[in-house]
Amino acid sequence: MRRMKKSKIVAIVPAGGAGTRMCDSLPKQYLDINGKPMISHTLVALASVARISRIVVVNAPNDVYFSRLLQVNDDAYAGKVVSRNVGGATRAESVLNGMLSVGDDFAADDWCLVHDAARPCIAPRLIEQFLDELEHESIGGLLALPVADTLKRGNSDQRVEGTVDRSTLWRAQTPQMFRLGLLRRALAESLDATDEAQAVERLGHQPRLVVGDSANLKVTYATDLKLASLLLLERTT
C-alpha cells in the first residue's frame, strides 16, 4: 500500500455548533454515546491514523467543556489534539480560523482534512482508504455516497413537479481534504459555503468523489444518536 510521504496532514474538526435540533441544552458534540462524549469517538478515530500529524478542534469562543475533556482523554488522542476557541459565524469561517491557527507549521501544499465532530462512527480503515485514494490528487476530494432514493421535485403546494435523475447525484460526507493553501483561499472567498468542496468548486476545480460508507452518518436528530450508539457498539463486539 502506497503512503503519503512528502505532504503532512492536519485535520480540522469544526465543533462550534449548538446542535439545537437535538433539543438538549448541552452542545451536540458533547452528548453521551456509550459512555463517552460524541466528539471523543470522532477524535479517537482520527488520532489512530498515523498519517494525520495534528488535529485542531475549533470550538465556540465561549466553550467551557472541551478543555476538561482534553485533560482527561489526551492519551487516547495520541497527543495530537489541540483546541482553538475560534469558531466563527459559519462553518466555513470556523474551518478557516482553525487553518489560520496552525501558522507556519504546515506548508501550502500540505493537506488539510476536515471532518465533522458529529460523525463519530467514521472508521479508521475508511480514513486510510480515503487518504490512499487522494494520494496523487493535486486538488483533493471528499467522501460521498451515490444517491439511492428516488428524488422528487416539488412545488410550493407540495405537489410533485417531476422526478429528478439521480444517476449523477451524490450525498456529501466528511472527511473532505484539500491542499491547505488552496482550501484557505477558497474558504476566504466563500464564507457562506456549506462544505469545503463547494468553496473549492467555486474556484473552478472539480474535487474527487471517493465512495464513503452509510455507517459514517451525521448525528443531527435524537434518532441518529441511537443509531450511532448501535453502530459503535457493534464495532467493539
Secondary structure, DSSP 4 states (H G I P E B T S, - for coil): -----SS-EEEEEEE----GGG--SS-GGGSEETTEEHHHHHHHHHHT-TTEEEEEEEE-TT--SHHHHHHHHGGGGTT-EEEE----SSHHHHHHHHHHTTTTSS-TTSEEEE--TT-TT--HHHHHHHHHHTTT-SSEEEEEEE--S-EEEE-TTS-EEEEEP-TT-EEEEEEEEEEHHHHHHHHHH-TT-SSHHHHHHTTT--PEEEE--TTS----SHHHHHHHHHHHHHHH-
